[in-house]
Amino acid sequence: MKKLVKKVSEFMGNEEGQGLVEYALIIALVAIVCIVALTLLGNRVSNTYTNIAGALGGGGGGGW
């Protein structure tokens, strides 16, 4: 039992790499939020730009 307690306390005390894992989780969460936002709002943003271009008289051809 003492060996188990010792191993668990060593494992819990090992903070090496913990910061890297936390940053990786934050980056993954931000990426997921961005993907979801673009998926949900993508058509609205596209329609808004189309409406603005139409109001300004732009044909949407992209030429200068």
N, CA, C and O atoms as a GROMACS GRO file, in nm:
protein
  256
    1MET      N    1   0.083  -0.120   0.000
    1MET     CA    2   0.000   0.000   0.000
    1MET      C    3   0.086   0.125   0.000
    1MET      O    4   0.052   0.225  -0.064
    2LYS      N    5   0.198   0.120   0.072
    2LYS     CA    6   0.286   0.236   0.078
    2LYS      C    7   0.347   0.266  -0.058
    2LYS      O    8   0.368   0.383  -0.093
    3LYS      N    9   0.374   0.161  -0.136
    3LYS     CA   10   0.430   0.181  -0.270
    3LYS      C   11   0.328   0.251  -0.359
    3LYS      O   12   0.363   0.338  -0.438
    4LEU      N   13   0.201   0.212  -0.347
    4LEU     CA   14   0.095   0.273  -0.427
    4LEU      C   15   0.080   0.420  -0.392
    4LEU      O   16   0.069   0.505  -0.481
    5VAL      N   17   0.080   0.451  -0.264
    5VAL     CA   18   0.068   0.590  -0.219
    5VAL      C   19   0.187   0.670  -0.270
    5VAL      O   20   0.171   0.785  -0.314
    6LYS      N   21   0.305   0.612  -0.265
    6LYS     CA   22   0.425   0.681  -0.311
    6LYS      C   23   0.417   0.708  -0.461
    6LYS      O   24   0.450   0.818  -0.506
    7LYS      N   25   0.374   0.609  -0.540
    7LYS     CA   26   0.362   0.626  -0.685
    7LYS      C   27   0.258   0.732  -0.720
    7LYS      O   28   0.280   0.813  -0.809
    8VAL      N   29   0.145   0.731  -0.651
    8VAL     CA   30   0.039   0.828  -0.677
    8VAL      C   31   0.087   0.968  -0.642
    8VAL      O   32   0.060   1.063  -0.717
    9SER      N   33   0.157   0.983  -0.531
    9SER     CA   34   0.205   1.116  -0.493
    9SER      C   35   0.313   1.165  -0.589
    9SER      O   36   0.321   1.284  -0.618
   10GLU      N   37   0.397   1.073  -0.641
   10GLU     CA   38   0.497   1.112  -0.740
   10GLU      C   39   0.429   1.155  -0.869
   10GLU      O   40   0.468   1.253  -0.933
   11PHE      N   41   0.326   1.081  -0.907
   11PHE     CA   42   0.253   1.114  -1.031
   11PHE      C   43   0.183   1.248  -1.019
   11PHE      O   44   0.187   1.329  -1.112
   12MET      N   45   0.120   1.272  -0.906
   12MET     CA   46   0.047   1.397  -0.886
   12MET      C   47   0.143   1.515  -0.872
   12MET      O   48   0.106   1.628  -0.907
   13GLY      N   49   0.261   1.494  -0.823
   13GLY     CA   50   0.357   1.600  -0.805
   13GLY      C   51   0.435   1.634  -0.930
   13GLY      O   52   0.503   1.736  -0.935
   14ASN      N   53   0.425   1.550  -1.031
   14ASN     CA   54   0.499   1.572  -1.155
   14ASN      C   55   0.425   1.675  -1.241
   14ASN      O   56   0.322   1.643  -1.300
   15GLU      N   57   0.476   1.796  -1.247
   15GLU     CA   58   0.411   1.903  -1.323
   15GLU      C   59   0.483   1.930  -1.454
   15GLU      O   60   0.452   2.027  -1.524
   16GLU      N   61   0.578   1.846  -1.487
   16GLU     CA   62   0.653   1.864  -1.610
   16GLU      C   63   0.561   1.842  -1.729
   16GLU      O   64   0.498   1.737  -1.741
   17GLY      N   65   0.554   1.938  -1.816
   17GLY     CA   66   0.469   1.927  -1.934
   17GLY      C   67   0.325   1.968  -1.912
   17GLY      O   68   0.245   1.970  -2.006
   18GLN      N   69   0.290   2.002  -1.791
   18GLN     CA   70   0.152   2.040  -1.761
   18GLN      C   71   0.114   2.168  -1.835
   18GLN      O   72   0.003   2.179  -1.887
   19GLY      N   73   0.204   2.265  -1.838
   19GLY     CA   74   0.175   2.391  -1.906
   19GLY      C   75   0.152   2.371  -2.054
   19GLY      O   76   0.063   2.433  -2.113
   20LEU      N   77   0.231   2.283  -2.116
   20LEU     CA   78   0.216   2.255  -2.258
   20LEU      C   79   0.080   2.193  -2.287
   20LEU      O   80   0.015   2.228  -2.385
   21VAL      N   81   0.038   2.102  -2.202
   21VAL     CA   82  -0.092   2.038  -2.220
   21VAL      C   83  -0.204   2.141  -2.204
   21VAL      O   84  -0.303   2.138  -2.278
   22GLU      N   85  -0.190   2.231  -2.109
   22GLU     CA   86  -0.292   2.334  -2.090
   22GLU      C   87  -0.302   2.425  -2.212
   22GLU      O   88  -0.412   2.458  -2.256
   23TYR      N   89  -0.187   2.466  -2.266
   23TYR     CA   90  -0.190   2.549  -2.387
   23TYR      C   91  -0.250   2.474  -2.505
   23TYR      O   92  -0.324   2.532  -2.584
   24ALA      N   93  -0.219   2.347  -2.518
   24ALA     CA   94  -0.275   2.267  -2.627
   24ALA      C   95  -0.426   2.257  -2.615
   24ALA      O   96  -0.497   2.265  -2.715
   25LEU      N   97  -0.476   2.241  -2.493
   25LEU     CA   98  -0.621   2.235  -2.472
   25LEU      C   99  -0.687   2.368  -2.505
   25LEU      O  100  -0.796   2.371  -2.563
   26ILE      N  101  -0.624   2.478  -2.467
   26ILE     CA  102  -0.679   2.610  -2.498
   26ILE      C  103  -0.683   2.632  -2.648
   26ILE      O  104  -0.784   2.680  -2.701
   27ILE      N  105  -0.575   2.597  -2.718
   27ILE     CA  106  -0.571   2.614  -2.863
   27ILE      C  107  -0.677   2.528  -2.930
   27ILE      O  108  -0.744   2.573  -3.023
   28ALA      N  109  -0.694   2.405  -2.883
   28ALA     CA  110  -0.796   2.318  -2.940
   28ALA      C  111  -0.936   2.375  -2.917
   28ALA      O  112  -1.020   2.369  -3.006
   29LEU      N  113  -0.960   2.429  -2.799
   29LEU     CA  114  -1.091   2.487  -2.769
   29LEU      C  115  -1.119   2.609  -2.858
   29LEU      O  116  -1.229   2.624  -2.909
   30VAL      N  117  -1.019   2.694  -2.875
   30VAL     CA  118  -1.035   2.812  -2.961
   30VAL      C  119  -1.062   2.769  -3.105
   30VAL      O  120  -1.146   2.828  -3.172
   31ALA      N  121  -0.991   2.668  -3.152
   31ALA     CA  122  -1.011   2.619  -3.288
   31ALA      C  123  -1.152   2.565  -3.306
   31ALA      O  124  -1.216   2.590  -3.408
   32ILE      N  125  -1.201   2.490  -3.208
   32ILE     CA  126  -1.337   2.436  -3.216
   32ILE      C  127  -1.440   2.548  -3.218
   32ILE      O  128  -1.536   2.542  -3.294
   33VAL      N  129  -1.422   2.649  -3.135
   33VAL     CA  130  -1.515   2.762  -3.131
   33VAL      C  131  -1.515   2.836  -3.265
   33VAL      O  132  -1.621   2.875  -3.314
   34CYS      N  133  -1.397   2.855  -3.323
   34CYS     CA  134  -1.389   2.923  -3.452
   34CYS      C  135  -1.458   2.843  -3.561
   34CYS      O  136  -1.530   2.900  -3.643
   35ILE      N  137  -1.437   2.714  -3.564
   35ILE     CA  138  -1.500   2.630  -3.666
   35ILE      C  139  -1.651   2.632  -3.652
   35ILE      O  140  -1.723   2.644  -3.751
   36VAL      N  141  -1.699   2.622  -3.530
   36VAL     CA  142  -1.844   2.625  -3.507
   36VAL      C  143  -1.902   2.760  -3.546
   36VAL      O  144  -2.008   2.766  -3.608
   37ALA      N  145  -1.834   2.868  -3.510
   37ALA     CA  146  -1.883   3.002  -3.543
   37ALA      C  147  -1.887   3.023  -3.694
   37ALA      O  148  -1.985   3.076  -3.747
   38LEU      N  149  -1.782   2.981  -3.764
   38LEU     CA  150  -1.781   2.996  -3.909
   38LEU      C  151  -1.887   2.910  -3.975
   38LEU      O  152  -1.948   2.950  -4.075
   39THR      N  153  -1.910   2.792  -3.921
   39THR     CA  154  -2.013   2.705  -3.977
   39THR      C  155  -2.151   2.765  -3.958
   39THR      O  156  -2.233   2.764  -4.050
   40LEU      N  157  -2.178   2.817  -3.839
   40LEU     CA  158  -2.310   2.871  -3.811
   40LEU      C  159  -2.334   3.007  -3.876
   40LEU      O  160  -2.445   3.036  -3.919
   41LEU      N  161  -2.231   3.090  -3.884
   41LEU     CA  162  -2.248   3.226  -3.934
   41LEU      C  163  -2.197   3.247  -4.076
   41LEU      O  164  -2.208   3.357  -4.129
   42GLY      N  165  -2.143   3.144  -4.137
   42GLY     CA  166  -2.083   3.158  -4.269
   42GLY      C  167  -2.178   3.213  -4.373
   42GLY      O  168  -2.143   3.306  -4.447
   43ASN      N  169  -2.298   3.159  -4.381
   43ASN     CA  170  -2.396   3.205  -4.480
   43ASN      C  171  -2.442   3.347  -4.452
   43ASN      O  172  -2.463   3.425  -4.544
   44ARG      N  173  -2.458   3.381  -4.326
   44ARG     CA  174  -2.501   3.517  -4.291
   44ARG      C  175  -2.397   3.620  -4.332
   44ARG      O  176  -2.430   3.725  -4.387
   45VAL      N  177  -2.270   3.589  -4.307
   45VAL     CA  178  -2.162   3.681  -4.343
   45VAL      C  179  -2.155   3.695  -4.494
   45VAL      O  180  -2.139   3.806  -4.546
   46SER      N  181  -2.167   3.585  -4.565
   46SER     CA  182  -2.163   3.588  -4.710
   46SER      C  183  -2.280   3.670  -4.766
   46SER      O  184  -2.261   3.751  -4.857
   47ASN      N  185  -2.397   3.651  -4.711
   47ASN     CA  186  -2.514   3.727  -4.756
   47ASN      C  187  -2.499   3.875  -4.724
   47ASN      O  188  -2.540   3.960  -4.804
   48THR      N  189  -2.441   3.908  -4.610
   48THR     CA  190  -2.420   4.048  -4.574
   48THR      C  191  -2.325   4.115  -4.672
   48THR      O  192  -2.353   4.225  -4.718
   49TYR      N  193  -2.215   4.050  -4.706
   49TYR     CA  194  -2.121   4.107  -4.803
   49TYR      C  195  -2.186   4.120  -4.941
   49TYR      O  196  -2.160   4.217  -5.012
   50THR      N  197  -2.268   4.024  -4.978
   50THR     CA  198  -2.338   4.033  -5.106
   50THR      C  199  -2.434   4.150  -5.107
   50THR      O  200  -2.443   4.222  -5.206
   51ASN      N  201  -2.506   4.170  -4.996
   51ASN     CA  202  -2.599   4.283  -4.987
   51ASN      C  203  -2.526   4.417  -4.991
   51ASN      O  204  -2.573   4.512  -5.054
   52ILE      N  205  -2.411   4.425  -4.924
   52ILE     CA  206  -2.333   4.548  -4.925
   52ILE      C  207  -2.281   4.576  -5.065
   52ILE      O  208  -2.287   4.690  -5.112
   53ALA      N  209  -2.231   4.473  -5.132
   53ALA     CA  210  -2.180   4.491  -5.268
   53ALA      C  211  -2.292   4.534  -5.362
   53ALA      O  212  -2.270   4.619  -5.448
   54GLY      N  213  -2.410   4.477  -5.345
   54GLY     CA  214  -2.524   4.516  -5.428
   54GLY      C  215  -2.565   4.660  -5.402
   54GLY      O  216  -2.601   4.732  -5.495
   55ALA      N  217  -2.561   4.703  -5.276
   55ALA     CA  218  -2.600   4.840  -5.242
   55ALA      C  219  -2.500   4.940  -5.296
   55ALA      O  220  -2.536   5.053  -5.329
   56LEU      N  221  -2.375   4.901  -5.304
   56LEU     CA  222  -2.270   4.990  -5.355
   56LEU      C  223  -2.260   4.986  -5.508
   56LEU      O  224  -2.185   5.062  -5.569
   57GLY      N  225  -2.337   4.899  -5.566
   57GLY     CA  226  -2.336   4.890  -5.713
   57GLY      C  227  -2.228   4.800  -5.766
   57GLY      O  228  -2.197   4.802  -5.885
   58GLY      N  229  -2.169   4.721  -5.679
   58GLY     CA  230  -2.065   4.629  -5.722
   58GLY      C  231  -2.126   4.505  -5.784
   58GLY      O  232  -2.228   4.454  -5.736
   59GLY      N  233  -2.065   4.459  -5.889
   59GLY     CA  234  -2.116   4.340  -5.956
   59GLY      C  235  -2.066   4.212  -5.893
   59GLY      O  236  -2.114   4.104  -5.928
   60GLY      N  237  -1.973   4.222  -5.804
   60GLY     CA  238  -1.920   4.104  -5.739
   60GLY      C  239  -1.820   4.030  -5.825
   60GLY      O  240  -1.783   3.917  -5.794
   61GLY      N  241  -1.774   4.092  -5.933
   61GLY     CA  242  -1.680   4.027  -6.021
   61GLY      C  243  -1.539   4.025  -5.966
   61GLY      O  244  -1.458   3.944  -6.010
   62GLY      N  245  -1.508   4.110  -5.872
   62GLY     CA  246  -1.377   4.112  -5.809
   62GLY      C  247  -1.273   4.188  -5.886
   62GLY      O  248  -1.158   4.196  -5.841
   63GLY      N  249  -1.306   4.243  -6.000
   63GLY     CA  250  -1.209   4.318  -6.080
   63GLY      C  251  -1.200   4.462  -6.035
   63GLY      O  252  -1.293   4.518  -5.978
   64TRP      N  253  -1.084   4.521  -6.063
   64TRP     CA  254  -1.062   4.660  -6.029
   64TRP      C  255  -1.092   4.744  -6.147
   64TRP      O  256  -1.080   4.866  -6.140
   0.00000   0.00000   0.00000
